[in-house]
Amino acid sequence: MRPLLVVDGDSYTHRAFHAMPTANVRRRDGGPGNALTGFTLMLLRLVSSERPRAVLVGWDTLEVPTYRHEDFAGYQAGREFDAELLEQLGLLPRLVESAGLVSAKEAGYEADDFLAAASTREEADGGVCLVATSDRDAFQLASERTTILQPVRGGGEPARIGPAEVRERYGVDPEQVPDFIALRGDPSDRIPGARGVGEKRAAALLQEFGTLDALLAAGRFEAEAERLRLFRSLATLDRSAPVPPCPDATPDWAGAARHARELGLDGLAARLEAAA
């Protein structure tokens, strides 16, 4: 069975931007091209190695706050993005679509929400899914039918994360990951977690009580109960996010090459033409 490949567009774009200096790849008009090039080549490698039945790429909408930002003012506080990275993030969805692949971007949702919704729908339809992201929030999606592809340093083959690997790394089951994040916190999203609780204690508490609700019902962390429920809500991916249909499709790398030339990325266009 060929899998649906769903990709965290923002996560991979950030990796591409920081892996390849902007000075090394410029568009014909002088604009930045490193993230455009690096992301597209990463996607090309993923598609070549995994041979998915279809590809969906999820994107953040950075200009509009999500319910997470509205519910907790500290969520992702202090994040700043390079202007050249933001410019390329604005161009990438169209480049993805030029290859005949599906983009999902909607105000109020994060890229991870689209990964969750797409994998949930694929499982319900009897399919299997590969979720490519460096965000460990996505570990909550791991199941017998959904595998997380986590990039590794040096650009080698991604690590494959299923339920057993989640238990090995965190000491909890995938469905416990939002509770685990609520207790431990998440520095990347500025979620503080419970006072005095680190990774090992969070795992031990969930091994003992099973869920955050059971832990709170037992009288633990009474003074922080509402905050911890809020943190769990922030960490829970929205499986009902609106995702477009993903019919079987062969990537149109020739179409992507034409669009890359329009963007002034002749080197990337040549690579895509070779793939076509």
Buried (B, 14 or more C-beta within 10 A) or exposed (E): EEBBBBBBBBBBBBBBBEEBEBEEBBBEEEBBBBBBBBBBBBBBBBBEEBEBBBBBBBBBBEEEBBEBBEEBEEBBEEEEEBEBBBBBBEBBBEBBBBBBBBBBBBEBBBBBBBBBBBBBBBBEEEBBBBBBBBBBBBBBBBBEBBBBBBBEEEEEEBEEBBBEBBBEBBBBBBBBBBBBBBBBBBEEBBBBBBEEBEBEEBBEBBEEBBBBBBBBEEEBBEEBBEBBBBBBBBBBBBBEBEBEEBEEBEBBBBBBBBBBBEBBBEEBBEBBBEBE
